Amino acid sequence: MLNLTVTERQQLKARAHALNPTILIGNAGLTPAVLDEIAHTLQHHDLIKIRVAGEREARDAMMQQICESLNAAPVQHIGKILVIFRPLDEQPEKKTGRRKGKRPQTKKQLGSRS
């Protein structure tokens, strides 16, 4: 489980304020399918909100289990909302040599770039 400093946690709380819950955990609890979905979501988003049904103690236990099994950090637990953070894996961007969303340049355009 990741540990965050107080300032990091405050910054993440501020970022999470505008987010909507991306995962909903119902009465069935934290099933392996739900845990896989959370892991998949954390691959694309570093900060997520999870809405959980059930008692407070059960929500605390779910947050601990999620963070330990996915190597994430608990940011906040307010009511039925859990906020979880895991840094994204840094992947080098591939450069294709083309401008995104535009047609390739013509020979005339390439020649005038000097």
C-alpha positions as CSV (number, residue, x, y, z in Angstrom):
1,M,0.0,0.0,0.0
2,L,1.3,3.4,-0.9
3,N,1.8,6.2,1.7
4,L,1.1,9.8,0.9
5,T,2.2,12.9,2.6
6,V,-0.3,15.4,4.0
7,T,0.3,17.9,1.2
8,E,0.0,15.2,-1.5
9,R,-3.3,14.0,0.1
10,Q,-4.6,17.6,0.2
11,Q,-3.8,18.1,-3.5
12,L,-5.5,14.8,-4.4
13,K,-8.6,15.7,-2.4
14,A,-8.8,18.9,-4.3
15,R,-8.5,17.1,-7.7
16,A,-11.0,14.5,-6.7
17,H,-13.7,17.0,-5.7
18,A,-14.8,17.5,-9.3
19,L,-14.8,13.7,-10.2
20,N,-17.8,11.5,-10.4
21,P,-17.8,7.9,-9.0
22,T,-16.5,5.6,-11.7
23,I,-17.1,2.3,-9.8
24,L,-20.2,1.3,-7.9
25,I,-20.1,-1.5,-5.3
26,G,-23.5,-2.9,-4.3
27,N,-24.7,-5.2,-1.7
28,A,-22.7,-8.1,-3.0
29,G,-19.6,-6.4,-1.7
30,L,-16.1,-6.5,-3.1
31,T,-16.1,-9.4,-5.6
32,P,-13.1,-10.5,-7.7
33,A,-14.9,-9.0,-10.8
34,V,-15.3,-5.6,-9.0
35,L,-11.6,-5.7,-7.9
36,D,-10.6,-6.4,-11.5
37,E,-12.7,-3.5,-12.7
38,I,-11.1,-1.2,-10.2
39,A,-7.6,-2.4,-11.3
40,H,-8.6,-1.7,-15.0
41,T,-9.8,1.8,-14.1
42,L,-6.7,2.6,-12.2
43,Q,-4.6,1.7,-15.3
44,H,-6.3,4.6,-17.1
45,H,-7.0,7.1,-14.3
46,D,-4.6,7.7,-11.4
47,L,-7.4,9.0,-9.1
48,I,-10.8,7.4,-8.9
49,K,-14.0,7.7,-6.8
50,I,-15.9,4.6,-5.7
51,R,-19.4,4.6,-4.3
52,V,-20.0,1.8,-1.8
53,A,-23.2,0.5,-0.2
54,G,-23.2,-0.9,3.2
55,E,-22.0,-0.1,6.8
56,R,-19.1,2.2,7.6
57,E,-17.0,-0.6,9.0
58,A,-17.5,-2.7,5.8
59,R,-16.5,0.4,3.7
60,D,-13.3,0.8,5.8
61,A,-12.4,-2.8,5.3
62,M,-13.1,-2.6,1.5
63,M,-10.9,0.5,1.2
64,Q,-8.1,-1.3,3.0
65,Q,-8.5,-4.5,0.9
66,I,-8.5,-2.5,-2.3
67,C,-5.4,-0.5,-1.4
68,E,-3.5,-3.5,-0.3
69,S,-4.3,-5.7,-3.2
70,L,-3.8,-3.1,-5.9
71,N,-0.9,-1.2,-4.3
72,A,-2.9,2.0,-4.2
73,A,-3.2,4.8,-1.6
74,P,-6.3,5.7,0.3
75,V,-7.0,9.4,-0.1
76,Q,-10.4,10.0,1.4
77,H,-13.5,8.3,2.8
78,I,-16.5,10.5,3.1
79,G,-19.9,8.9,3.6
80,K,-20.3,6.3,0.9
81,I,-17.6,7.6,-1.3
82,L,-14.0,6.3,-1.3
83,V,-11.2,8.1,-3.2
84,I,-8.2,6.0,-4.3
85,F,-5.0,7.0,-5.9
86,R,-2.3,5.0,-7.8
87,P,0.3,6.7,-10.0
88,L,0.0,5.8,-13.7
89,D,2.8,3.7,-15.2
90,E,5.1,5.9,-17.2
91,Q,5.1,4.7,-20.8
92,P,7.2,6.5,-23.4
93,E,5.1,8.1,-26.1
94,K,5.7,6.9,-29.7
95,K,6.6,9.5,-32.2
96,T,5.3,8.7,-35.6
97,G,6.6,11.8,-37.4
98,R,3.0,12.8,-38.4
99,R,1.1,15.7,-37.1
100,K,-1.9,14.4,-35.1
101,G,-5.2,14.8,-36.9
102,K,-3.8,16.4,-40.0
103,R,-2.8,15.2,-43.4
104,P,0.8,14.5,-44.3
105,Q,2.7,17.5,-45.6
106,T,3.3,17.8,-49.4
107,K,6.7,18.1,-51.0
108,K,6.1,21.8,-51.5
109,Q,5.2,22.3,-47.8
110,L,8.3,20.3,-46.8
111,G,10.6,22.3,-49.1
112,S,9.4,25.7,-47.7
113,R,10.3,24.9,-44.1
114,S,14.0,25.8,-44.4
